[in-house]
Amino acid sequence: MIEADAILRKMVAGMFTAEGYRVIDAANPEDARRLTDAASKPVQLLIATLDRDGEKLARVLHQNSALRVLDTCQRKAWRTLPWLPAGHQTALPRPFSLNQLLKAARRTLDA
């Protein structure tokens, strides 16, 4: 999960961890890349706003796994990633509740 706001990032990571997910959280795509490179298992779901750097990270992670992407975009800013199967990507426009985020993540993983 990539989120610049440290408080929000900790809150979301804690919620996902409490639900049984393993979470790698980072403030930016560069930190996320470093952390995911050191991870013992491939990333299954990337939760991030897919700006240019976020999309680059998604492309790298997709090479090593059946990646799913949940784009936490600004309202109406979402665009699909042509190199990722349609069923492996979704968007959740901001603002959203933590419960909405958790449900969207589960739906994306189950797709």
Protein Blocks (a to p, Z undefined) as FASTA:
>chain_A
ZZfblmlmmmmmmmmmmnopacdddfbfklmmmmmmmpmbdcfbdcddddfklmmmmmmm
mmmmccdddddddehiaccdfkbcfklgccddddddfklmmmmmmmmmmZZ
